[in-house]
């Protein structure tokens, strides 16, 4: 498998999804704003979105893909080229037979417990009264079935990733955004509450559509899972033992955001939950394009290199992955920090989303931004553990990071409000990265090589040059960000494009990267 090509495929489709997600958020900002109905919907959406991030974007693949590949490898038959695949599909069917009844029971329980769950997250919305709490509870009941649907989708996506069909699973989230955009454009009804209700229904419908897409795609690859009586075979037990820690380790950022959202709903004024959500949507864009793409692509390669007794190649792969991640994530972080106000204004300020909302969301975005490289590095470093079937170490580290985040939230929320919550999340992400690297380094699995250290300095210099250029472009282009639709699009294009051109030129001048290095950075080194 060409890792750079796989990363580009995953990242490209994720870009399509995130662009559509931004269109969805622009429509949400216009028709729902940042207040009563928006806060209620975003609380209802937080839990299913948490599960999507945990399962669809890493945890299930981290646990399932290595086991699926191992079963295929252990059942190779020279007389039957498909023997390994058939055995792996049977294993996946056994997992499905356990997963379906568990998810059905869990979903029903969570729907019945929607009231207590929402109250635990929000404290009953002290600022919004019983009406806001009742709306959030009702919307939560509507969105909860998405949890089961997206979990089943993730099982099928893990199979297709194992067969190197990365694009199919990466394309599934596009359906979520299409459903929500169609709902808000054609079925929003009258008023902000009706629009929020429509969005909740669209979430669950999108889960069914994503599952159907993966079922059809699996059948095209000759994969048909048989649903039988649930049995905890040794292989299924092992998977379940691994997937829990993997979910917690992969979900550290999402758990931190869940804590942050709960604190904002309890202790901050109305609109704070929405500020955090809108800022996080932009903040998560580099994670989806870079971190998830690179992390998903290197896991099969690391598993093969480590399983084949070639730790040197595995260390090389992770160093080049960190190098590429820093090259792409650092300019994103600088742009979101330096140009937070014009970006938020150009993307969201329209209709019910006011200039005051822009300043609130931009301040939160600027506080999130320093953590962008850390969010990406977490996705790049954790496969180094999962490829060695070690899911417990990332879990222990994630708990430490969550504790740091909680302490930071409780400390910074009072003087800084929502900005303090975002800053605490960024700090905890860097704590996570430092501990992950230290654990790999201590075990002699990973050490920053000379090339990475030299490139990092040059990438930082190029990023500083871009930041200065963006500061000047902000002054020129911010007045146009609140204009007509196409005026805003052109202004945003000039801002992002201008920054990108300066970064590209600065990268060439400082020697941060060259085209030949981008093409060959994942090339396996020759053995000595």
KAGIRA-V972618 format. One record per residue. N is the residue number from 1. RES is the residue in one letter. PSI is psi in whole degrees, -180 to 180 (none if undefined). OMEGA is omega as a letter, one per 40 degrees, with the letter a starting at -180 (999 if undefined). D_FIRST is the distance of its C-alpha to the first C-alpha in Angstrom with 1 decimal. Layout:
((N:RES:PSI:OMEGA:D_FIRST) (N:RES:PSI:OMEGA:D_FIRST))
This chain:
((1:X:134:i:0.0) (2:X:110:a:3.8) (3:X:-40:a:5.9) (4:X:-40:i:8.9) (5:X:-43:i:8.2) (6:X:-42:i:7.5) (7:X:-42:i:10.6) (8:X:-39:i:12.5) (9:X:-50:a:12.1) (10:X:-46:a:13.4) (11:X:-38:i:15.8) (12:X:-46:i:17.1) (13:X:-34:i:18.0) (14:X:-36:i:19.4) (15:X:-44:i:21.5) (16:X:-46:a:22.9) (17:X:-44:a:23.8) (18:X:-34:i:25.3) (19:X:-45:i:27.3) (20:X:-37:i:28.7) (21:X:-36:i:29.4) (22:X:-38:i:31.3) (23:X:-44:i:33.2) (24:X:-44:a:34.0) (25:X:-36:i:35.3) (26:X:-41:i:37.4) (27:X:-39:i:39.0) (28:X:-45:i:39.5) (29:X:-36:a:41.2) (30:X:-44:a:43.4) (31:X:-18:a:44.6) (32:X:-30:i:44.4) (33:X:-149:a:44.7) (34:X:70:a:44.6) (35:X:-134:a:47.3) (36:X:-64:a:48.6) (37:X:-37:a:46.3) (38:X:-46:i:43.2) (39:X:-42:a:43.6) (40:X:-44:i:44.2) (41:X:-41:a:41.1) (42:X:-30:i:38.8) (43:X:-44:i:40.0) (44:X:-31:a:39.4) (45:X:-19:a:35.9) (46:X:-45:a:35.0) (47:X:-49:i:34.6) (48:X:-35:i:32.4) (49:X:-34:i:30.3) (50:X:-47:a:30.1) (51:X:-36:i:28.8) (52:X:-45:a:26.2) (53:X:-38:a:25.0) (54:X:-46:a:25.1) (55:X:-54:a:23.3) (56:X:-29:a:21.4) (57:X:36:i:19.9) (58:X:-53:a:18.9) (59:X:-48:a:21.3) (60:X:-43:i:20.7) (61:X:-39:a:16.9) (62:X:-35:i:17.6) (63:X:-40:a:19.9) (64:X:-42:a:18.7) (65:X:-49:i:14.9) (66:X:-40:a:15.3) (67:X:-42:i:18.3) (68:X:-45:i:16.8) (69:X:-36:a:14.0) (70:X:-42:i:16.8) (71:X:-41:i:19.0) (72:X:-44:a:16.6) (73:X:-35:a:16.2) (74:X:-12:a:20.0) (75:X:26:i:20.9) (76:X:134:i:19.2) (77:X:117:a:21.9) (78:X:-27:a:21.9) (79:X:-13:a:24.4) (80:X:98:a:22.5) (81:X:-24:a:18.8) (82:X:6:a:19.0) (83:X:-44:a:20.9) (84:X:-42:i:18.3) (85:X:-41:a:17.4) (86:X:-43:i:21.2) (87:X:-40:i:22.0) (88:X:-37:i:19.5) (89:X:-39:i:21.0) (90:X:-44:i:24.5) (91:X:-44:i:23.7) (92:X:-36:i:22.6) (93:X:-38:i:25.9) (94:X:-39:i:27.8) (95:X:-43:i:26.4) (96:X:-41:a:27.3) (97:X:-28:i:30.8) (98:X:-37:a:31.4) (99:X:-41:a:29.9) (100:X:-55:a:31.9) (101:X:-35:i:35.4) (102:X:-47:a:34.6) (103:X:-37:i:33.4) (104:X:-47:i:36.4) (105:X:-44:a:38.9) (106:X:-43:a:37.3) (107:X:-45:i:37.3) (108:X:-44:i:41.0) (109:X:-45:a:42.0) (110:X:-34:i:40.5) (111:X:-41:i:42.1) (112:X:-29:a:45.4) (113:X:19:a:45.1) (114:X:-40:a:44.1) (115:X:-58:i:47.4) (116:X:-36:i:47.2) (117:X:-47:i:43.5) (118:X:-40:i:44.3) (119:X:-40:i:47.4) (120:X:-33:a:45.5) (121:X:-31:a:43.1) (122:X:-14:a:45.8) (123:X:21:i:49.2) (124:X:15:a:50.4) (125:X:73:a:49.9) (126:X:-28:a:53.1) (127:X:-19:a:53.1) (128:X:-11:i:52.6) (129:X:-179:a:54.9) (130:X:-28:a:54.6) (131:X:-42:i:53.6) (132:X:-41:i:50.4) (133:X:-43:a:49.6) (134:X:-40:i:50.4) (135:X:-45:i:48.1) (136:X:-40:i:45.2) (137:X:-46:a:45.8) (138:X:-43:i:46.0) (139:X:-34:i:42.8) (140:X:-42:i:41.0) (141:X:-39:a:42.2) (142:X:-38:a:40.7) (143:X:-18:a:37.2) (144:X:-35:i:36.8) (145:X:-20:i:35.5) (146:X:-31:a:32.4) (147:X:-52:a:31.5) (148:X:-42:a:31.3) (149:X:-44:a:29.5) (150:X:-26:i:26.7) (151:X:-42:i:26.2) (152:X:-38:i:25.8) (153:X:-38:a:23.4) (154:X:-35:i:21.3) (155:X:-48:i:21.3) (156:X:-37:i:20.0) (157:X:-36:i:17.4) (158:X:-37:i:16.1) (159:X:-47:a:15.8) (160:X:-36:i:13.8) (161:X:-38:i:11.4) (162:X:-28:i:11.1) (163:X:13:i:10.4) (164:X:28:i:7.5) (165:X:64:a:10.6) (166:X:-34:a:10.9) (167:X:-32:a:13.4) (168:X:-51:a:16.0) (169:X:-37:a:16.6) (170:X:-25:a:16.5) (171:X:-18:a:19.1) (172:X:-44:a:21.5) (173:X:-19:i:23.4) (174:X:-36:a:24.4) (175:X:-35:i:26.7) (176:X:-50:a:28.5) (177:X:-35:i:29.4) (178:X:-45:i:30.5) (179:X:-44:a:32.7) (180:X:-35:i:34.3) (181:X:-45:i:34.9) (182:X:-42:a:36.5) (183:X:-44:a:38.6) (184:X:-27:i:40.0) (185:X:-38:a:40.7) (186:X:-15:a:42.4) (187:X:23:a:43.4) (188:X:-15:i:44.3) (189:X:-147:a:48.0) (190:X:125:i:50.6) (191:X:167:a:50.2) (192:X:-36:a:47.7) (193:X:-44:i:48.0) (194:X:-39:i:47.3) (195:X:-43:i:44.2) (196:X:-38:i:42.9) (197:X:-43:i:43.6) (198:X:-40:i:41.7) (199:X:-39:i:38.7) (200:X:-43:i:38.8) (201:X:-41:a:39.0) (202:X:-34:i:36.0) (203:X:-50:a:33.8) (204:X:-41:i:34.4) (205:X:-39:i:34.1) (206:X:-34:i:30.7) (207:X:-43:i:29.6) (208:X:-39:a:30.7) (209:X:-39:i:29.0) (210:X:-41:i:25.6) (211:X:-44:i:26.0) (212:X:-42:i:27.0) (213:X:-44:a:24.0) (214:X:-36:i:21.6) (215:X:-47:i:23.9) (216:X:-43:a:23.8) (217:X:-39:i:20.0) (218:X:-42:i:19.7) (219:X:-37:i:22.3) (220:X:-26:i:20.5) (221:X:7:i:17.6) (222:X:22:a:20.4) (223:X:112:i:20.6) (224:X:115:a:24.2) (225:X:138:i:25.4) (226:X:126:i:28.9) (227:X:117:a:31.2) (228:X:-166:i:33.6) (229:X:136:a:35.9) (230:X:126:i:34.4) (231:X:131:a:34.2) (232:X:77:i:33.0) (233:X:165:i:31.4) (234:X:-39:a:30.2) (235:X:-42:i:26.5) (236:X:-41:i:27.6) (237:X:-43:a:29.8) (238:X:-42:i:27.1) (239:X:-47:a:24.8) (240:X:-35:i:27.9) (241:X:-29:a:28.7) (242:X:-36:a:25.4) (243:X:-32:i:24.9) (244:X:-56:i:28.3) (245:X:-37:a:27.6) (246:X:-41:i:24.1) (247:X:-43:a:25.7) (248:X:-44:i:28.4) (249:X:-45:i:26.1) (250:X:-28:a:23.7) (251:X:15:a:26.9) (252:X:-44:a:28.9) (253:X:-43:a:28.9) (254:X:-39:i:29.8) (255:X:-40:i:32.5) (256:X:-42:i:33.9) (257:X:-35:i:34.2) (258:X:-45:i:35.9) (259:X:-45:a:38.4) (260:X:-43:i:38.9) (261:X:-41:i:39.5) (262:X:-44:i:42.0) (263:X:-39:i:43.9) (264:X:-40:i:44.0) (265:X:-33:a:45.4) (266:X:-42:a:48.0) (267:X:-11:a:49.3) (268:X:160:a:48.5) (269:X:165:i:50.2) (270:X:137:a:49.0) (271:X:-21:a:46.1) (272:X:-41:i:44.4) (273:X:-41:a:41.8) (274:X:-39:i:41.0) (275:X:-46:a:40.8) (276:X:-42:a:38.2) (277:X:-52:a:36.2) (278:X:-41:i:36.2) (279:X:-41:a:35.4) (280:X:-32:i:32.6) (281:X:-44:i:31.0) (282:X:-38:i:30.7) (283:X:-34:a:29.8) (284:X:-12:a:26.9) (285:X:-49:i:25.4) (286:X:-34:i:23.5) (287:X:-44:a:22.3) (288:X:-40:a:20.8) (289:X:-38:a:19.2) (290:X:-61:a:18.0) (291:X:-50:a:18.3) (292:X:-39:i:16.9) (293:X:-51:a:14.0) (294:X:-45:a:13.0) (295:X:-42:i:14.2) (296:X:-38:a:12.3) (297:X:-35:a:8.9) (298:X:-17:a:9.7) (299:X:-51:i:11.3) (300:X:-39:a:8.8) (301:X:-45:i:7.8) (302:X:-41:a:11.6) (303:X:-42:i:12.5) (304:X:-42:a:10.9) (305:X:-43:i:12.3) (306:X:-43:i:15.6) (307:X:-28:i:15.9) (308:X:7:i:15.4) (309:X:36:a:18.2) (310:X:69:a:16.7) (311:X:-28:i:18.0) (312:X:-43:i:18.3) (313:X:-38:i:14.5) (314:X:-43:i:14.4) (315:X:-39:i:17.4) (316:X:-45:a:15.9) (317:X:-45:a:12.9) (318:X:-36:i:15.6) (319:X:-43:i:17.9) (320:X:-33:i:15.7) (321:X:-42:i:14.9) (322:X:-39:i:18.7) (323:X:-49:i:19.4) (324:X:-41:a:17.5) (325:X:-44:i:19.1) (326:X:-40:a:22.5) (327:X:-36:a:22.3) (328:X:-33:a:21.8) (329:X:-36:a:23.8) (330:X:-48:i:26.9) (331:X:-33:i:28.0) (332:X:-43:i:27.6) (333:X:-44:a:29.8) (334:X:-42:i:32.3) (335:X:-44:a:32.6) (336:X:-29:i:33.1) (337:X:-51:a:35.8) (338:X:-39:a:37.6) (339:X:30:a:37.5) (340:X:-46:a:37.7) (341:X:-54:i:41.0) (342:X:-32:i:40.3) (343:X:-49:i:36.9) (344:X:-43:a:38.4) (345:X:-44:a:41.4) (346:X:-32:a:39.5) (347:X:-40:a:37.1) (348:X:-26:a:39.5) (349:X:100:a:43.2) (350:X:146:i:44.7) (351:X:-122:a:47.1) (352:X:-12:a:47.4) (353:X:110:a:45.3) (354:X:173:i:47.8) (355:X:-33:i:47.9) (356:X:-41:i:48.8) (357:X:-36:i:45.6) (358:X:-48:a:43.7) (359:X:-40:i:45.1) (360:X:-46:a:44.5) (361:X:-38:a:40.8) (362:X:-38:i:40.2) (363:X:-40:i:41.7) (364:X:-42:i:39.4) (365:X:-43:i:36.4) (366:X:-33:i:37.4) (367:X:-33:i:37.7) (368:X:-35:a:34.2) (369:X:-43:a:32.6) (370:X:-19:a:32.8) (371:X:-5:a:30.5) (372:X:-51:i:27.6) (373:X:-34:i:25.7) (374:X:-43:i:26.5) (375:X:-39:a:25.1) (376:X:-44:a:21.8) (377:X:-34:i:21.8) (378:X:-44:i:22.6) (379:X:-27:a:19.3) (380:X:-34:a:17.5) (381:X:-36:a:19.7) (382:X:-33:i:20.0) (383:X:-24:i:16.5) (384:X:-27:i:17.8) (385:X:-45:a:20.5) (386:X:-35:i:18.7) (387:X:-22:i:16.2) (388:X:14:i:19.5) (389:X:31:i:21.1) (390:X:98:i:23.5) (391:X:-10:a:24.4) (392:X:-37:a:28.0) (393:X:-48:i:27.8) (394:X:-31:i:26.2) (395:X:-46:i:28.9) (396:X:-41:i:31.7) (397:X:-39:i:30.5) (398:X:-39:i:30.3) (399:X:-41:i:33.8) (400:X:-44:i:35.1) (401:X:-40:i:33.5) (402:X:-36:i:35.0) (403:X:-43:i:38.3) (404:X:-42:i:38.2) (405:X:-43:a:37.5) (406:X:-47:i:40.4) (407:X:-42:i:42.8) (408:X:-42:i:41.7) (409:X:-50:a:42.2) (410:X:-24:i:45.7) (411:X:-42:a:46.6) (412:X:-17:a:45.5) (413:X:-31:a:46.1) (414:X:-46:i:49.8) (415:X:-28:a:50.1) (416:X:-9:i:47.0) (417:X:-136:a:46.5) (418:X:-30:i:43.1) (419:X:-40:i:42.2) (420:X:-38:i:42.7) (421:X:-45:a:40.3) (422:X:-42:i:37.5) (423:X:-39:i:38.2) (424:X:-39:i:38.2) (425:X:-42:i:34.8) (426:X:-43:a:33.4) (427:X:-45:a:35.1) (428:X:-33:i:33.8) (429:X:-41:i:30.2) (430:X:-35:i:30.7) (431:X:-42:i:32.4) (432:X:-47:a:29.3) (433:X:-47:a:27.0) (434:X:-43:a:29.5) (435:X:-38:i:29.8) (436:X:-47:a:26.1) (437:X:-43:a:25.6) (438:X:-41:a:28.8) (439:X:-43:i:27.8) (440:X:-41:a:24.5) (441:X:-42:a:26.5) (442:X:-33:a:29.4) (443:X:6:a:27.2) (444:X:27:i:25.9) (445:X:-23:a:22.3) (446:X:134:i:22.0) (447:X:134:i:24.2) (448:X:123:a:24.1) (449:X:171:a:23.7) (450:X:-37:a:26.1) (451:X:-44:a:23.7) (452:X:-44:a:23.1) (453:X:-43:i:26.9) (454:X:-43:i:27.8) (455:X:-37:a:25.4) (456:X:-43:i:26.6) (457:X:-44:a:30.2) (458:X:-37:i:29.4) (459:X:-40:i:27.5) (460:X:-43:i:30.5) (461:X:-42:i:32.9) (462:X:-38:i:31.0) (463:X:-39:i:31.1) (464:X:-42:i:34.8) (465:X:-42:i:35.5) (466:X:-40:i:33.8) (467:X:-41:i:35.8) (468:X:-43:i:39.0) (469:X:-42:i:38.2) (470:X:-37:i:37.5) (471:X:-43:i:40.8) (472:X:-40:i:42.6) (473:X:-33:i:40.8) (474:X:-46:a:41.7) (475:X:-40:a:45.4) (476:X:-38:a:45.1) (477:X:-19:a:42.9) (478:X:-38:i:43.9) (479:X:-23:a:47.1) (480:X:-8:a:45.0) (481:X:-18:i:42.7) (482:X:16:a:45.3) (483:X:-159:i:46.1) (484:X:167:a:45.4) (485:X:-53:a:41.9) (486:X:-28:i:40.9) (487:X:-44:i:42.6) (488:X:-41:i:40.4) (489:X:-45:a:37.2) (490:X:-43:a:38.2) (491:X:-43:i:39.3) (492:X:-40:i:36.0) (493:X:-42:i:34.1) (494:X:-39:a:36.2) (495:X:-53:a:35.9) (496:X:-43:a:32.1) (497:X:-43:i:31.7) (498:X:-44:i:34.3) (499:X:-41:a:32.7) (500:X:-41:i:29.3) (501:X:-45:i:30.9) (502:X:-42:a:32.8) (503:X:-41:i:29.8) (504:X:-44:i:27.8) (505:X:-42:i:30.9) (506:X:-36:i:31.6) (507:X:-39:i:28.0) (508:X:-43:a:28.6) (509:X:-45:a:32.2) (510:X:-7:i:31.3) (511:X:28:a:28.2) (512:X:-40:i:26.0) (513:X:153:i:23.1) (514:X:159:a:22.6) (515:X:-42:a:20.3) (516:X:-35:i:19.1) (517:X:-38:i:18.2) (518:X:-39:a:16.3) (519:X:-35:a:14.2) (520:X:11:a:13.6) (521:X:-24:i:14.0) (522:X:10:i:10.6) (523:X:131:a:11.1) (524:X:131:a:11.7) (525:X:150:i:15.5) (526:X:145:i:17.4) (527:X:145:i:19.4) (528:X:none:999:23.1))
